[in-house]
Amino acid sequence: MPKKHHLLGDSAPEEESLETMRDRGGRWAAYQNMDMGHYNLGHLQFLQFGGPGNTFKLPPERYPDTPQAIGWRYLYVGEMNLTTGKIE
């Protein structure tokens, strides 16, 4: 597993995001925007990993670059517990 960074504040996924992860199943890594100068500091992103068809067998330390997120800003903060909705 990658180095786990401390979660800023008491951030939690939005209910819609949590429902999507539950519907899709599998394991989900949580990433948080840690760029102190960015307007979206603390924003969460999620990445499914480990299952068949997933690009990543283990979560990377930084979120991959995508059209939705510039990966270097987002660092791994834990794995989602889909039952409790908490980042562990």
TAFENCOR-V838835 format. One record per pair of residues at least 24 apart in sequence whose C-alpha atoms are under 7 Angstrom apart, sorted by the first residue. I is the first residue (numbers start at 0). GAP is how many residues later the second one is. Records with the same first field share a line. If there is no record, write none. Layout:
BEGIN
I = GAP / GAP
END
This chain:
BEGIN
0 = 57 / 58
1 = 57 / 58 / 59
2 = 58
3 = 72 / 73 / 74
4 = 70 / 71 / 72
5 = 71
6 = 70
7 = 34
11 = 74
17 = 67
21 = 60
25 = 25
27 = 51 / 52
28 = 30 / 49 / 50 / 51
29 = 46 / 47 / 48 / 49 / 50 / 57
30 = 32 / 43 / 44 / 45 / 46
31 = 42 / 43 / 44 / 45
32 = 40 / 41 / 42
33 = 39 / 40 / 41
34 = 38
END
